[in-house]
């Protein structure tokens, strides 16, 4: 349907971003379609779910803007996910989608690292994220496809282990609270929130550090320095 709408000139009216994707080539061994054709194939690779279909429709909207060509004639799209997140938000607002849909889709467009992805996206829709990643790979060329799918299997395994072990990926699982920091000598204020986020980043990278004793000791050492 989206291809038909494009061919009839309808998307130019309500979704000009898609026209730009259809007109942008991807000169890279990872792809065999224009951005728009890749998008269509990616949408076909997910089940009939509003959030998944909208995510696949909008996940590469930033690519035309971020496209560069190297001296060997190979295309690169570095940091395009940031553009895709921004454009997805603009499109969904323009098309009057509800805030819940907007927040879920824009969360699904972005990150890579498993724990950071779980933090950014949220545990509630992380399984959606895995479906998005898999559909994206299956809409690419055969180049290194088996390796990419294996990596996704490993991500899913890591996700299952994080859930099973109850590892910290958000402030609610952090072993200390703002009250703990105040009791440890910090003054109430925005510094408390900044310190909690610093500790969260620390335990996302080092899950074993998420104990009350370790984090309070970290704060104590940090204050001494």
Secondary structure as a PSIPRED ss2 file (coil, helix, strand):
# PSIPRED VFORMAT (PSIPRED V4.0)

   1 X C   1.000  0.000  0.000
   2 X H   0.000  1.000  0.000
   3 X H   0.000  1.000  0.000
   4 X H   0.000  1.000  0.000
   5 X H   0.000  1.000  0.000
   6 X H   0.000  1.000  0.000
   7 X H   0.000  1.000  0.000
   8 X C   1.000  0.000  0.000
   9 X C   1.000  0.000  0.000
  10 X C   1.000  0.000  0.000
  11 X H   0.000  1.000  0.000
  12 X H   0.000  1.000  0.000
  13 X H   0.000  1.000  0.000
  14 X H   0.000  1.000  0.000
  15 X C   1.000  0.000  0.000
  16 X H   0.000  1.000  0.000
  17 X H   0.000  1.000  0.000
  18 X H   0.000  1.000  0.000
  19 X H   0.000  1.000  0.000
  20 X H   0.000  1.000  0.000
  21 X H   0.000  1.000  0.000
  22 X H   0.000  1.000  0.000
  23 X C   1.000  0.000  0.000
  24 X C   1.000  0.000  0.000
  25 X C   1.000  0.000  0.000
  26 X C   1.000  0.000  0.000
  27 X C   1.000  0.000  0.000
  28 X C   1.000  0.000  0.000
  29 X C   1.000  0.000  0.000
  30 X C   1.000  0.000  0.000
  31 X C   1.000  0.000  0.000
  32 X C   1.000  0.000  0.000
  33 X C   1.000  0.000  0.000
  34 X C   1.000  0.000  0.000
  35 X H   0.000  1.000  0.000
  36 X H   0.000  1.000  0.000
  37 X H   0.000  1.000  0.000
  38 X H   0.000  1.000  0.000
  39 X H   0.000  1.000  0.000
  40 X H   0.000  1.000  0.000
  41 X H   0.000  1.000  0.000
  42 X H   0.000  1.000  0.000
  43 X H   0.000  1.000  0.000
  44 X H   0.000  1.000  0.000
  45 X C   1.000  0.000  0.000
  46 X C   1.000  0.000  0.000
  47 X C   1.000  0.000  0.000
  48 X C   1.000  0.000  0.000
  49 X C   1.000  0.000  0.000
  50 X H   0.000  1.000  0.000
  51 X H   0.000  1.000  0.000
  52 X H   0.000  1.000  0.000
  53 X H   0.000  1.000  0.000
  54 X H   0.000  1.000  0.000
  55 X H   0.000  1.000  0.000
  56 X H   0.000  1.000  0.000
  57 X H   0.000  1.000  0.000
  58 X H   0.000  1.000  0.000
  59 X C   1.000  0.000  0.000
  60 X C   1.000  0.000  0.000
  61 X C   1.000  0.000  0.000
  62 X C   1.000  0.000  0.000
  63 X H   0.000  1.000  0.000
  64 X H   0.000  1.000  0.000
  65 X H   0.000  1.000  0.000
  66 X H   0.000  1.000  0.000
  67 X C   1.000  0.000  0.000
  68 X E   0.000  0.000  1.000
  69 X E   0.000  0.000  1.000
  70 X C   1.000  0.000  0.000
  71 X C   1.000  0.000  0.000
  72 X C   1.000  0.000  0.000
  73 X C   1.000  0.000  0.000
  74 X C   1.000  0.000  0.000
  75 X E   0.000  0.000  1.000
  76 X E   0.000  0.000  1.000
  77 X C   1.000  0.000  0.000
  78 X C   1.000  0.000  0.000
  79 X C   1.000  0.000  0.000
  80 X H   0.000  1.000  0.000
  81 X H   0.000  1.000  0.000
  82 X H   0.000  1.000  0.000
  83 X H   0.000  1.000  0.000
  84 X H   0.000  1.000  0.000
  85 X H   0.000  1.000  0.000
  86 X H   0.000  1.000  0.000
  87 X H   0.000  1.000  0.000
  88 X H   0.000  1.000  0.000
  89 X H   0.000  1.000  0.000
  90 X H   0.000  1.000  0.000
  91 X H   0.000  1.000  0.000
  92 X H   0.000  1.000  0.000
  93 X H   0.000  1.000  0.000
  94 X H   0.000  1.000  0.000
  95 X C   1.000  0.000  0.000
  96 X C   1.000  0.000  0.000
  97 X C   1.000  0.000  0.000
  98 X C   1.000  0.000  0.000
  99 X H   0.000  1.000  0.000
 100 X H   0.000  1.000  0.000
 101 X H   0.000  1.000  0.000
 102 X H   0.000  1.000  0.000
 103 X H   0.000  1.000  0.000
 104 X H   0.000  1.000  0.000
 105 X H   0.000  1.000  0.000
 106 X H   0.000  1.000  0.000
 107 X H   0.000  1.000  0.000
 108 X H   0.000  1.000  0.000
 109 X H   0.000  1.000  0.000
 110 X C   1.000  0.000  0.000
 111 X C   1.000  0.000  0.000
 112 X C   1.000  0.000  0.000
 113 X C   1.000  0.000  0.000
 114 X H   0.000  1.000  0.000
 115 X H   0.000  1.000  0.000
 116 X H   0.000  1.000  0.000
 117 X H   0.000  1.000  0.000
 118 X H   0.000  1.000  0.000
 119 X H   0.000  1.000  0.000
 120 X H   0.000  1.000  0.000
 121 X H   0.000  1.000  0.000
 122 X C   1.000  0.000  0.000
 123 X H   0.000  1.000  0.000
 124 X H   0.000  1.000  0.000
 125 X H   0.000  1.000  0.000
 126 X H   0.000  1.000  0.000
 127 X H   0.000  1.000  0.000
 128 X H   0.000  1.000  0.000
 129 X H   0.000  1.000  0.000
 130 X H   0.000  1.000  0.000
 131 X H   0.000  1.000  0.000
 132 X H   0.000  1.000  0.000
 133 X H   0.000  1.000  0.000
 134 X H   0.000  1.000  0.000
 135 X H   0.000  1.000  0.000
 136 X H   0.000  1.000  0.000
 137 X H   0.000  1.000  0.000
 138 X H   0.000  1.000  0.000
 139 X C   1.000  0.000  0.000
 140 X C   1.000  0.000  0.000
 141 X C   1.000  0.000  0.000
 142 X C   1.000  0.000  0.000
 143 X C   1.000  0.000  0.000
 144 X C   1.000  0.000  0.000
 145 X H   0.000  1.000  0.000
 146 X H   0.000  1.000  0.000
 147 X H   0.000  1.000  0.000
 148 X H   0.000  1.000  0.000
 149 X H   0.000  1.000  0.000
 150 X H   0.000  1.000  0.000
 151 X H   0.000  1.000  0.000
 152 X H   0.000  1.000  0.000
 153 X H   0.000  1.000  0.000
 154 X H   0.000  1.000  0.000
 155 X H   0.000  1.000  0.000
 156 X H   0.000  1.000  0.000
 157 X H   0.000  1.000  0.000
 158 X H   0.000  1.000  0.000
 159 X H   0.000  1.000  0.000
 160 X H   0.000  1.000  0.000
 161 X H   0.000  1.000  0.000
 162 X H   0.000  1.000  0.000
 163 X H   0.000  1.000  0.000
 164 X H   0.000  1.000  0.000
 165 X H   0.000  1.000  0.000
 166 X C   1.000  0.000  0.000
 167 X C   1.000  0.000  0.000
 168 X C   1.000  0.000  0.000
 169 X C   1.000  0.000  0.000
 170 X C   1.000  0.000  0.000
 171 X H   0.000  1.000  0.000
 172 X H   0.000  1.000  0.000
 173 X H   0.000  1.000  0.000
 174 X C   1.000  0.000  0.000
 175 X C   1.000  0.000  0.000
 176 X C   1.000  0.000  0.000
 177 X C   1.000  0.000  0.000
 178 X H   0.000  1.000  0.000
 179 X H   0.000  1.000  0.000
 180 X H   0.000  1.000  0.000
 181 X H   0.000  1.000  0.000
 182 X H   0.000  1.000  0.000
 183 X H   0.000  1.000  0.000
 184 X C   1.000  0.000  0.000
 185 X C   1.000  0.000  0.000
 186 X C   1.000  0.000  0.000
 187 X C   1.000  0.000  0.000
 188 X C   1.000  0.000  0.000
 189 X C   1.000  0.000  0.000
 190 X H   0.000  1.000  0.000
 191 X H   0.000  1.000  0.000
 192 X H   0.000  1.000  0.000
 193 X H   0.000  1.000  0.000
 194 X H   0.000  1.000  0.000
 195 X H   0.000  1.000  0.000
 196 X H   0.000  1.000  0.000
 197 X H   0.000  1.000  0.000
 198 X H   0.000  1.000  0.000
 199 X H   0.000  1.000  0.000
 200 X H   0.000  1.000  0.000
 201 X H   0.000  1.000  0.000
 202 X H   0.000  1.000  0.000
 203 X H   0.000  1.000  0.000
 204 X H   0.000  1.000  0.000
 205 X H   0.000  1.000  0.000
 206 X C   1.000  0.000  0.000
 207 X H   0.000  1.000  0.000
 208 X H   0.000  1.000  0.000
 209 X H   0.000  1.000  0.000
 210 X C   1.000  0.000  0.000
 211 X C   1.000  0.000  0.000
 212 X H   0.000  1.000  0.000
 213 X H   0.000  1.000  0.000
 214 X H   0.000  1.000  0.000
 215 X H   0.000  1.000  0.000
 216 X H   0.000  1.000  0.000
 217 X H   0.000  1.000  0.000
 218 X H   0.000  1.000  0.000
 219 X H   0.000  1.000  0.000
 220 X H   0.000  1.000  0.000
 221 X H   0.000  1.000  0.000
 222 X H   0.000  1.000  0.000
 223 X H   0.000  1.000  0.000
 224 X H   0.000  1.000  0.000
 225 X C   1.000  0.000  0.000
